[in-house]
Amino acid sequence: MPGVAVAVTKGTEIIHAAGHGETASGEPVTADTSMAVASVSKSFPPWKADQPRC
C-alpha cells in the first residue's frame, strides 16, 4: 500500500503529524519519513498559506 505523511499546522505550531501506509520497501510511514517530492511541488498553488484566497 502506498504511504503518506500528513501535518496540520496553525501558524508556526504543528497541531498534528502522522504517517499512514508503507514505503516501497515495506517500512511503515511515520511523520518523520523522508519522501521524494520531485516535480510534485509544481502543482502547489503560488499563494502563501497565511493569506486569504480569492
C-alpha positions in Angstrom: 0.0 0.0 0.0 1.4 3.5 -0.8 2.1 5.7 2.1 1.5 9.4 3.0 2.7 11.7 5.8 0.4 14.5 6.9 0.9 17.5 9.1 -1.7 20.0 10.3 -0.4 23.4 11.3 -1.7 26.6 12.8 0.7 29.4 12.3 4.1 28.0 13.1 2.7 25.4 15.5 2.3 21.7 14.4 -1.1 20.6 15.7 -1.0 17.0 14.4 1.5 14.9 12.4 1.1 11.3 11.4 2.1 8.8 8.7 0.0 6.1 7.1 0.8 3.2 4.9 4.1 1.7 3.9 7.2 2.8 1.9 8.2 0.9 -1.3 10.5 -1.2 0.9 7.6 -2.2 3.2 8.6 0.0 6.2 5.8 1.8 8.0 5.4 5.5 7.1 5.7 7.9 10.1 5.6 11.6 10.4 9.4 11.6 10.2 9.6 9.5 7.0 11.5 11.3 4.2 9.6 11.5 0.9 10.8 12.2 -2.6 8.9 15.3 -3.8 10.4 15.7 -7.3 8.1 17.6 -9.7 5.0 17.3 -7.4 5.8 20.7 -5.9 5.0 22.4 -9.3 1.3 21.8 -8.6 1.3 23.7 -5.3 -0.6 26.9 -5.6 1.5 30.1 -5.6 -0.4 31.8 -2.7 1.0 31.8 0.8 -0.9 29.7 3.3 -1.3 32.6 5.7 -3.0 34.8 3.2 -6.7 34.5 2.3 -7.6 33.1 -1.1 -9.9 34.9 -3.5 
